Amino acid sequence: GYRSRAAFKLLEIDDKDRLLRRGQCVLDLGSAPGAWSQVARERVGETGRVFALDLLPMAPIPGVDFLQGDFTEEATERALEALLAGAVLDVVLSDMAPNLSGIASVDQARAMHLAELALDFAVRHLRPEGVFLIKVFQGEGFDDFRRALGAAFRSVAVRKPKASRDRSAEVYLLGRGLRGA
Ligand code: SAM
């Protein structure tokens, strides 16, 4: 079984958009407890590779290279780059969401900051035809982020899987194909 119901969101998006393919190299940001990594592992198969990162520890998944760290820290990015060891990514997934402070404006700003860092990392490590799927929250900064995604990728789509219908502000943005690549 999957470690979280989050699996069903990725499965639904992937069944429609065909992001994950055999042999691919995938990075899963905000991976704990590990459901998306499980799905990615199944879909890329033995010939693929899955790298995962989270602030929290994650129980091992065979075939998934996990790094624990805070993605907002420069040192974590360096450690992640060391783990990738030059691997060029086919897919970057980010389901990161900050721990909630309860102050909506603070939580939204933190979420958008994580999204910007993930976009920046994806642009630097994806192959030209690469795919970026990220959870974002509608609200302050959403439109700017969507524009930034449109400036970075040739195509941008919004996805709202059925499994996320109860979380009203949450949507997934899907960027495909780096511009200027
Ligand atoms: N996709 C996961 C799955 O399928 O099991 C669920 C991810 S959960 C919704 C969001 C994750 O983002 C949490 O595990 C949280 O620890 C992580 N996260 C939040 N802030 C982070 C940060 N600064 N760096 C790394 N991970 C972070």
Boltz pocket constraint, residues with backbone or C-beta under 6 A from the ligand:
constraints:
  - pocket:
      binder: B
      contacts: [[A, 3], [A, 4], [A, 6], [A, 7], [A, 29], [A, 30], [A, 31], [A, 32], [A, 33], [A, 34], [A, 35], [A, 36], [A, 37], [A, 53], [A, 54], [A, 55], [A, 56], [A, 69], [A, 70], [A, 71], [A, 72], [A, 95], [A, 96], [A, 97], [A, 98], [A, 99], [A, 114]]
      max_distance: 6.0
